Amino acid sequence: MSLPEPVTAEGRTGLAAILREPSQALIALDFDGTLSPIVSRPEEARAHPAAGAALRRVAPLVGTLAVITGRPAADAAELGGFAEVPGLIVLGHYGLERWADGKLDSPAAEPGVAAARAELPGLLAGAPDGTRAEYKHHAVAVHTRQAADPQAALDQLRAPLTELADRHGLTVEPGRMVLELRPRGMDKGQALKTLISERHGRAVMYVGDDLGDLAAFGAVRALRATGIPGLT
C-alpha cells in the first residue's frame, strides 16, 4: 500500500526524512478523534481496532512513538490498549503526565484545579440539560455534546468558565463541544518539543484533529526552522 502524498513541499521533505532514517524519527498522535472515534461520553472511548494493529507495526520501526493527549495518561493507555504497543510513550494532560512501560509519572495537582472543581457544580446548576462535567487529576472539563443544542450550550458557558479559570490561575482549552480548565504553561506543542529534544529526534510527524492539536502543529513548524524536518 502506498503512502498518501503530503500536499506541501515541507510535508514531503518531512516524510522523506522519516522514511530515510525511521530509527531517528518521532511520530506522535492525538488520541480522541485520531486513534479513537469521538463519542458522546469520554469514558466510553476506545482506540479503533485498526489503530492498535498499526501502532504495533510501526513501533519497532521508528525511534519514538508517542500519544499526546489531554486525557490522563494512564486512562488513555488503558482505553487504547497501549500496553500491547512496545516502547510507546503516552504524554497525558497535555504533557504534565507520562506513561511508559506500564509506569506512570504524575506530579501533584495544582491547588487551582481543586478550587475550580469545588466551584464547578454551583456554576453548572443552571446549565442546559445534557451538560456534564468530567473531573480529572490535573483538570476539569465541561462537555456539551449531549445537550439539545451543543454549540449554544458551549457558548453560554464559555464566559463563566473563563472567569472561573482566571480566578484560579488556570487556562481554558477549547475542544470539540468541550471546554477544559487546566494549569497554564503546558500544551501539546511544548510537550512535543520537549520529547523530541529528549529523544534526539531528527524528523517529526504529528497527527491530530482538534483545537488542542494546533499548538503541536505550530511546534512542527518551529522545529522545521531549527533544521528538523516534519509534517502534520
C-alpha positions as CSV (number, residue, x, y, z in Angstrom):
1,M,0.0,0.0,0.0
2,S,1.4,3.4,-1.0
3,L,1.6,6.3,1.5
4,P,-0.5,9.4,1.0
5,E,1.4,12.2,-0.7
6,P,1.8,15.3,1.6
7,V,0.3,18.4,-0.1
8,T,3.2,20.8,0.8
9,A,6.9,20.8,0.0
10,E,7.7,20.9,3.7
11,G,5.5,17.9,4.3
12,R,7.1,16.0,1.5
13,T,10.6,16.8,2.9
14,G,9.4,15.7,6.4
15,L,8.1,12.4,5.1
16,A,11.2,11.7,3.1
17,A,13.3,12.3,6.2
18,I,11.3,9.8,8.2
19,L,11.4,7.2,5.5
20,R,15.2,7.7,5.1
21,E,16.0,7.3,8.8
22,P,13.0,5.9,10.6
23,S,15.1,5.0,13.6
24,Q,15.8,8.7,14.2
25,A,12.2,9.8,13.8
26,L,9.5,10.7,16.3
27,I,5.9,10.0,15.4
28,A,3.2,11.4,17.8
29,L,-0.5,11.2,17.6
30,D,-3.6,12.6,19.4
31,F,-6.0,10.1,21.0
32,D,-9.6,11.3,20.7
33,G,-10.7,11.8,17.1
34,T,-7.4,10.4,15.8
35,L,-6.9,7.0,17.3
36,S,-10.3,6.8,18.8
37,P,-13.7,7.9,17.3
38,I,-15.4,10.8,19.1
39,V,-18.1,9.5,21.4
40,S,-20.7,11.3,23.5
41,R,-19.3,10.1,26.8
42,P,-15.5,10.3,27.0
43,E,-15.2,7.3,29.3
44,E,-16.6,5.1,26.5
45,A,-13.9,5.9,24.0
46,R,-11.7,3.1,22.7
47,A,-9.0,3.1,20.1
48,H,-10.1,1.8,16.8
49,P,-9.1,-1.8,16.4
50,A,-7.1,-1.0,13.3
51,A,-5.3,1.8,15.1
52,G,-3.8,-0.6,17.7
53,A,-2.6,-3.0,15.0
54,A,-1.0,-0.1,13.0
55,L,0.8,1.1,16.1
56,R,2.2,-2.3,16.9
57,R,3.6,-2.5,13.3
58,V,5.1,1.0,13.4
59,A,6.6,0.9,17.0
60,P,9.6,-1.3,16.2
61,L,10.5,0.7,13.1
62,V,10.7,4.3,14.5
63,G,12.9,5.9,17.1
64,T,10.0,7.2,19.2
65,L,6.3,6.5,19.0
66,A,4.1,8.7,21.3
67,V,0.5,9.6,22.0
68,I,0.0,13.2,23.3
69,T,-3.5,13.7,24.8
70,G,-5.5,15.9,27.1
71,R,-6.7,12.8,28.9
72,P,-4.9,11.4,32.0
73,A,-2.0,9.3,30.6
74,A,-3.0,6.1,32.4
75,D,-6.6,6.4,31.2
76,A,-5.5,6.8,27.6
77,A,-3.1,3.9,27.9
78,E,-5.9,1.7,29.2
79,L,-8.6,2.8,26.7
80,G,-6.1,2.5,23.8
81,G,-4.7,-0.9,24.8
82,F,-1.3,0.7,24.7
83,A,0.4,-1.9,27.0
84,E,0.5,-4.1,23.9
85,V,2.5,-1.5,21.9
86,P,6.2,-1.9,22.6
87,G,8.0,1.3,23.7
88,L,5.0,3.6,23.3
89,I,5.1,6.8,25.4
90,V,1.9,8.4,26.4
91,L,2.0,12.1,27.5
92,G,-1.2,12.9,29.2
93,H,-2.8,16.1,30.4
94,Y,-1.0,17.9,27.6
95,G,2.4,16.7,28.8
96,L,2.0,17.0,32.5
97,E,1.9,13.2,32.9
98,R,3.9,10.5,31.3
99,W,3.1,6.8,31.0
100,A,5.7,4.3,29.6
101,D,6.3,0.6,30.1
102,G,3.3,0.4,32.4
103,K,4.6,3.1,34.8
104,L,3.0,6.5,35.4
105,D,4.9,9.7,36.3
106,S,2.4,12.3,37.5
107,P,3.2,15.4,39.6
108,A,0.9,16.7,42.3
109,A,-2.2,18.5,41.2
110,E,-2.2,22.3,41.3
111,P,-4.4,23.9,44.0
112,G,-6.3,25.9,41.4
113,V,-7.7,22.7,39.9
114,A,-9.1,21.6,43.2
115,A,-10.6,25.1,43.8
116,A,-12.2,25.1,40.3
117,R,-13.5,21.6,40.9
118,A,-15.2,22.7,44.1
119,E,-17.0,25.6,42.5
120,L,-18.0,23.9,39.2
121,P,-21.2,22.2,40.5
122,G,-22.6,25.6,41.5
123,L,-21.6,27.2,38.2
124,L,-23.3,24.4,36.2
125,A,-26.5,24.4,38.3
126,G,-28.3,26.5,35.6
127,A,-26.6,24.9,32.6
128,P,-28.6,23.4,29.8
129,D,-29.7,19.7,30.2
130,G,-27.1,17.3,28.8
131,T,-24.2,19.4,30.1
132,R,-21.8,17.2,32.1
133,A,-18.6,17.7,34.0
134,E,-15.5,15.4,33.8
135,Y,-13.2,15.6,36.7
136,K,-9.5,14.7,36.1
137,H,-6.5,14.8,38.3
138,H,-5.0,17.8,36.6
139,A,-8.0,19.4,35.0
140,V,-11.8,19.7,34.9
141,A,-13.7,19.6,31.7
142,V,-17.3,20.6,30.7
143,H,-18.9,18.7,27.8
144,T,-22.0,19.8,25.9
145,R,-22.2,17.0,23.3
146,Q,-25.4,15.6,24.9
147,A,-27.2,19.0,25.1
148,A,-30.1,19.7,22.7
149,D,-28.1,22.5,21.1
150,P,-24.4,21.6,21.9
151,Q,-22.9,24.8,20.4
152,A,-25.4,27.1,22.1
153,A,-24.7,25.4,25.5
154,L,-20.9,25.8,24.9
155,D,-21.3,29.4,24.1
156,Q,-23.4,30.0,27.2
157,L,-20.8,28.5,29.4
158,R,-17.7,30.0,27.8
159,A,-17.6,33.3,29.7
160,P,-18.3,31.9,33.2
161,L,-15.8,29.1,32.8
162,T,-13.2,31.5,31.6
163,E,-13.9,33.7,34.6
164,L,-13.5,30.6,36.9
165,A,-10.3,29.7,35.2
166,D,-8.8,33.2,35.5
167,R,-9.8,33.3,39.2
168,H,-7.7,30.2,39.9
169,G,-4.8,30.7,37.6
170,L,-5.9,28.2,35.0
171,T,-6.3,28.3,31.3
172,V,-9.3,27.3,29.2
173,E,-8.6,24.7,26.5
174,P,-11.4,24.6,23.9
175,G,-12.2,21.4,22.0
176,R,-15.0,19.7,20.2
177,M,-18.0,20.6,22.3
178,V,-15.8,20.8,25.4
179,L,-14.1,23.4,27.5
180,E,-11.3,22.2,29.8
181,L,-9.8,24.2,32.7
182,R,-6.2,23.1,33.2
183,P,-2.9,24.5,34.5
184,R,-1.0,27.1,32.5
185,G,2.4,26.6,31.0
186,M,2.0,23.3,29.1
187,D,0.4,22.4,25.8
188,K,0.8,19.7,23.2
189,G,3.4,21.9,21.3
190,Q,5.6,22.2,24.4
191,A,5.2,18.5,25.1
192,L,6.2,17.6,21.5
193,K,9.3,19.9,21.6
194,T,10.4,18.5,25.0
195,L,10.0,14.9,23.8
196,I,11.9,15.4,20.5
197,S,14.8,17.1,22.4
198,E,14.9,14.3,25.0
199,R,14.8,11.6,22.3
200,H,17.2,13.4,19.9
201,G,14.8,13.1,17.1
202,R,15.9,14.1,13.6
203,A,12.5,14.2,12.0
204,V,8.9,14.5,13.3
205,M,5.3,13.8,12.4
206,Y,2.3,14.9,14.4
207,V,-1.3,13.7,13.7
208,G,-4.3,15.4,15.3
209,D,-7.7,16.7,14.6
210,D,-8.9,19.2,17.2
211,L,-8.1,22.7,18.6
212,G,-5.8,21.4,21.2
213,D,-3.6,20.0,18.5
214,L,-2.9,23.4,17.0
215,A,0.0,24.0,19.4
216,A,1.6,20.7,18.2
217,F,1.2,21.7,14.6
218,G,2.9,25.0,15.4
219,A,5.7,23.1,17.2
220,V,6.3,21.1,14.0
221,R,6.7,24.4,12.0
222,A,9.0,25.8,14.7
223,L,11.1,22.6,14.6
224,R,11.5,22.9,10.8
225,A,13.1,26.3,11.4
226,T,15.7,24.6,13.6
227,G,16.6,22.1,10.9
228,I,14.3,19.2,12.0
229,P,12.1,18.3,9.1
230,G,8.5,17.4,9.9
231,L,4.9,17.0,8.7
232,T,1.4,17.2,10.2
